[in-house]
């Protein structure tokens, strides 16, 4: 679908796409009051020829009533977004409709209070449906800004009223191919510090949307250039000031941003990771809450995997080391997740990836990877093993700045571990040969951690093919109990980092 600017100051109904048009007809039939307008992103995206996935309706009054009537008509569930200000939501047929009361006495006042001129566009709903086209209401010059690929607020007060819009500007630049005007960029920098006063949940949502962009690494750099990134993540300033020894070519922050950029290059090209690309693509779209998926978690882990290097940097015998930066970094990642109110599943995955990001490197340093070491890697990481291996890939590429696809060709260990994941999961899914009751009865042990340790030893022996029956498993445990040998050691990690 091409640009609609040739139609001048009108918007054609067909530009919105069938699903959106169907919902607009339903809203009209549900009794949308006179003066209802289609506003904001739907109008903007239609003019740009982008798919319209969300529709905003603004009404002079009665938004919540229209939300309920529309939901009834669509057999959907109405959601009250803001009872005091009059804002509701209905989702149906893959399209989301937000309905809100005017934020000013007039439509023009409402539009000029919106975040950016390209979103301060509206068309009358009744005229659009009745004539198939409607005149654009554009008090801020948004159409001209779209043509010129400019991004600017209708007034400087718009950003001071809601500093989150400064962070949103970065996302809109990347998402829509626009560029802040020099004056607008100065206004963004001027309100950057005020982001600290914005509710953490709102900052989180905008950050996650930014991390979901195909070019998230570039967007993070833009946020950094506009003094926004260090407000959202104060940890980046020490990262910027921390140099790294060879073979690293970059300071910690530059390395981390390059790792995010590596994710951006890798994720659309997973098919090149033959024969596991299709499986990885399906795995990475699993939702983790707040609209984020594993791709977002991977990018955030890439940004934070070395977050503790500044505080763990030491010089030992003339060598720079970062002792336990993976362990300390996992704690920092958890603190960041709590500060930003990240969903529990997303936070846990990012923390886990940071904690274990050195583990593939440690496996590679021992030369030939034993069957036991490989087994323990899969056992300890479970479903997250593949995410960790992709993080290791972009981390390795970012050391010198090569493409992650080049790093893939140079990383037989990562290729072998990814290729063996499915087979290993089949092994881990098999029913255990012995259970807790067997151990308690055989050794007269009280319930406690010792039972779990013996069961873990038996399970490992089973999965490695060393025992194949219940009797063999119990005989194996007999030998352990008689010898008093200790269970297998803890997962690898925590060694000095590169």
BELCOR-V469718 format. One record per pair of residues at least 24 apart in sequence whose ideal C-beta (glycine too) atoms are under 6 Angstrom apart, sorted by the first residue. I is the first residue (numbers start at 1). J is the second residue. D is the distance in Angstrom with one decimal. If there is no record, write none. Layout:
# BELCOR-V469718
I_J_D / I_J_D
This chain:
# BELCOR-V469718
1_49_4.2 / 2_49_5.0 / 3_49_5.1 / 4_47_5.0 / 5_147_5.8 / 9_135_5.8 / 9_136_5.1 / 10_133_4.9 / 10_135_5.6 / 11_123_5.0 / 11_134_6.0 / 11_136_5.8 / 12_133_4.9 / 13_128_5.4 / 13_132_4.8 / 15_46_3.9 / 16_46_5.2 / 16_52_5.0 / 17_52_5.1 / 19_93_5.1 / 19_94_6.0 / 19_95_4.6 / 20_52_4.6 / 20_55_5.2 / 20_95_5.5 / 23_95_5.4 / 23_97_5.4 / 26_73_5.4 / 26_74_5.9 / 27_70_5.3 / 28_129_5.6 / 30_69_4.1 / 30_70_4.5 / 30_73_4.8 / 31_69_5.6 / 32_66_5.8 / 32_125_5.8 / 33_59_5.5 / 33_62_5.6 / 35_60_4.7 / 36_125_4.5 / 37_122_4.1 / 37_124_5.7 / 38_123_5.2 / 38_125_5.8 / 39_122_4.2 / 40_119_4.8 / 43_121_4.3 / 44_118_5.2 / 44_119_5.9 / 47_146_5.9 / 54_96_4.7 / 55_97_4.9 / 56_98_4.9 / 57_99_4.7 / 58_100_5.8 / 58_102_5.8 / 60_102_5.5 / 61_101_5.6 / 63_88_5.9 / 63_99_4.5 / 63_100_5.1 / 63_101_4.6 / 64_88_5.1 / 66_99_5.3 / 67_99_4.9 / 108_139_4.7 / 111_139_5.4 / 112_139_5.6 / 112_140_5.9 / 112_154_4.7 / 115_165_4.5 / 116_151_5.7 / 116_153_5.6 / 117_141_5.6 / 117_142_4.0 / 117_145_5.0 / 117_152_5.9 / 117_154_5.5 / 118_142_4.7 / 118_145_5.5 / 118_146_5.4 / 120_154_5.7 / 149_178_5.2 / 150_181_5.5 / 151_178_4.1 / 151_180_5.0 / 152_181_4.7 / 152_184_4.1 / 156_187_5.1 / 159_187_5.3 / 159_191_4.8 / 160_191_5.8 / 163_191_4.5 / 163_194_3.9 / 163_195_5.0 / 163_198_5.8 / 164_198_4.9 / 164_202_5.3 / 166_191_5.2 / 167_206_4.8 / 167_228_5.6 / 168_206_5.8 / 170_219_5.5 / 170_222_5.1 / 170_223_4.7 / 171_209_5.6 / 171_210_4.9 / 174_213_5.2 / 174_215_5.7 / 174_219_4.3 / 188_226_5.1 / 189_226_5.6 / 189_227_5.1 / 192_227_4.2 / 192_228_5.1 / 192_231_5.5 / 195_231_4.6 / 200_340_5.6 / 200_341_4.7 / 201_341_5.1 / 204_340_4.5 / 204_341_5.4 / 208_290_5.8 / 208_292_4.7 / 208_296_5.8 / 211_296_4.7 / 211_299_4.8 / 211_300_5.8 / 212_296_5.3 / 215_264_5.5 / 216_260_5.9 / 216_264_5.9 / 216_299_5.2 / 217_257_5.9 / 217_260_4.1 / 217_261_3.4 / 217_264_5.0 / 235_307_5.2 / 238_310_3.7 / 242_309_5.6 / 242_310_4.4 / 245_320_4.5 / 247_399_5.7 / 248_399_5.5 / 249_400_5.3 / 252_306_5.1 / 252_309_4.9 / 255_398_5.1 / 256_303_5.3 / 256_306_5.7 / 258_398_3.9 / 259_302_3.9 / 259_394_4.7 / 259_395_5.5 / 259_398_4.2 / 260_299_5.2 / 260_302_4.7 / 260_303_5.3 / 262_394_3.4 / 262_397_4.9 / 262_398_5.6 / 262_404_4.4 / 263_298_5.5 / 263_299_4.8 / 263_302_5.4 / 263_394_5.4 / 265_404_5.9 / 266_404_4.5 / 267_295_5.7 / 272_405_5.7 / 276_418_4.8 / 276_419_6.0 / 283_386_5.9 / 288_343_6.0 / 288_345_4.5 / 288_346_4.1 / 289_343_2.8 / 289_345_5.5 / 289_346_5.7 / 290_343_4.9 / 292_346_5.3 / 294_387_6.0 / 297_346_5.6 / 297_349_4.7 / 297_350_5.5 / 298_387_5.8 / 300_350_5.2 / 301_350_4.9 / 301_353_3.9 / 301_354_5.8 / 301_391_5.5 / 302_394_5.6 / 304_333_5.1 / 304_354_5.7 / 305_354_5.2 / 305_357_4.6 / 307_332_4.9 / 308_332_5.3 / 321_496_4.8 / 322_497_4.3 / 323_496_5.2 / 324_494_5.3 / 325_497_4.8 / 326_355_5.8 / 326_357_6.0 / 326_358_4.9 / 326_493_5.8 / 327_494_5.0 / 329_354_4.7 / 330_354_4.9 / 330_355_3.5 / 352_384_5.7 / 353_388_5.7 / 353_391_5.4 / 356_388_5.6 / 356_493_5.7 / 357_391_5.6 / 358_497_5.6 / 359_492_5.4 / 359_493_5.5 / 360_392_4.0 / 362_492_5.2 / 364_413_4.7 / 375_463_5.9 / 375_464_5.9 / 378_424_4.3 / 380_491_4.5 / 386_421_6.0 / 389_414_5.2 / 389_417_5.7 / 389_418_5.4 / 427_463_5.0 / 432_459_5.8 / 433_462_5.2 / 433_470_4.9 / 433_473_4.2 / 434_458_5.0 / 434_473_4.7 / 453_487_4.2 / 457_487_5.3
